């Protein structure tokens, strides 16, 4: 197994593990694992989860296997993935209480903020338009009828998970949070990112990287550097 601090990664809605395929080469002290969700890439044949509980059930064993006996772990997620990452971090904190855990929540409001009107049940064309408006980004695959047909079930599943999830009331989780956003993000303001401090008793810091809501599509290297500095410290590449 590759050495380094394990970092569990969760992409935005509709994306799969390949979203993070370039990241490992940019860090020397981290071990990135893009957790595979049902209905995507190597788990394409499986039915996508439509609730957070079902999603966590589908990945819990893989998550805990990756954590293993590590002393320090990072959990990263962007947008929808940040809300999954938060629940996964809570799972790890419960099951591996000795682990030094840090959550990196990117491009997302804290749990418990009211979500927009539901869109998961819309007809295909309306759904695709609504997702683009919600995310501030339209994936080129949505303009290819064949690809769209393949990808829509998993995307609908992710949106349904997000729309139906009601996070447990927390007095403050026991792990620190780093809230990251693009400095020109039109969907998540600096003030909204800072509100992640409301759900942790272990401290919250904020960071900005140049770009909009999907800054990490092109500006992922500064993000990886941030993760490495935070998790690996003096072990990180200078």
Secondary structure as GFF3:
##gff-version 3
##sequence-region A 1 238
A	DSSP	beta_strand	5	10	.	.	.	ID=ss1
A	DSSP	three_ten_helix	17	20	.	.	.	ID=ss2
A	DSSP	three_ten_helix	23	26	.	.	.	ID=ss3
A	DSSP	beta_strand	30	34	.	.	.	ID=ss4
A	DSSP	three_ten_helix	41	43	.	.	.	ID=ss5
A	DSSP	alpha_helix	52	67	.	.	.	ID=ss6
A	DSSP	beta_strand	72	78	.	.	.	ID=ss7
A	DSSP	alpha_helix	80	95	.	.	.	ID=ss8
A	DSSP	beta_strand	100	106	.	.	.	ID=ss9
A	DSSP	alpha_helix	124	135	.	.	.	ID=ss10
A	DSSP	three_ten_helix	140	143	.	.	.	ID=ss11
A	DSSP	alpha_helix	145	164	.	.	.	ID=ss12
A	DSSP	beta_strand	176	182	.	.	.	ID=ss13
A	DSSP	alpha_helix	190	194	.	.	.	ID=ss14
A	DSSP	three_ten_helix	195	199	.	.	.	ID=ss15
A	DSSP	beta_strand	204	209	.	.	.	ID=ss16
A	DSSP	three_ten_helix	215	217	.	.	.	ID=ss17
A	DSSP	alpha_helix	220	232	.	.	.	ID=ss18
A	DSSP	three_ten_helix	233	235	.	.	.	ID=ss19
###
